[in-house]
Amino acid sequence: MEHEWLKVGKVVNTHGIRGELKVVSQTDFPEERFVAGNTLLMENEELKQQLEVEVQSAREHKNMYILKLKGFDNINDVEKYKGWMLKVSKDNRVELDEGEYYYFEIIGCRVVTDEGAELGTITEILSPGANDVWVVEAKKGKQVLIPVIDEVVLHVDVEEKMVTVRLMEGLI
């Protein structure tokens, strides 16, 4: 059975000479993803190469994580993995609280207003600051930016892939 994978980090450099990697976290759960004994998929998307690795140790360092992978003991072993993505199987995702969603569950959802008008489909999620913004590709080729706040996002149904919103004045 082929797994679907979620990105949890990106290898940006090596650290020291003992085979450690600097990783920029792309997960809300780094303390679970980068724990010793956890298995990750390391992938170079351009070269279409994959390698399953086991975390030997991890520590936070200057807003990044320093990962030591089992079987990689010097800088020469890990130098070639700069730029590679670290992924985890969707089967291993963390259960979220009510009202929380993974990005992959939101992308592709249809957006309708509380008055029944269809706006389009969510194609991207931006994180500019205080709250996320969902990019909705409208039918007329325009984009609508929906702030993810309680006053605007009324209901999210990930099973039906549908989001109900209340449009604030000036949003469109």
PyMOL commands that set and color helices and strands:
alter all, ss='L'
color gray80, all
select helices_A, chain A and resi 30-33+75-81+90-92+103-106
alter helices_A, ss='H'
color red, helices_A
select strands_A, chain A and resi 5-15+20-25+39-44+49-61+64-69+85-89+110-113+118-126+133-138+143-147+153-157+162-165
alter strands_A, ss='S'
color yellow, strands_A
deselect
rebuild
show_as cartoon
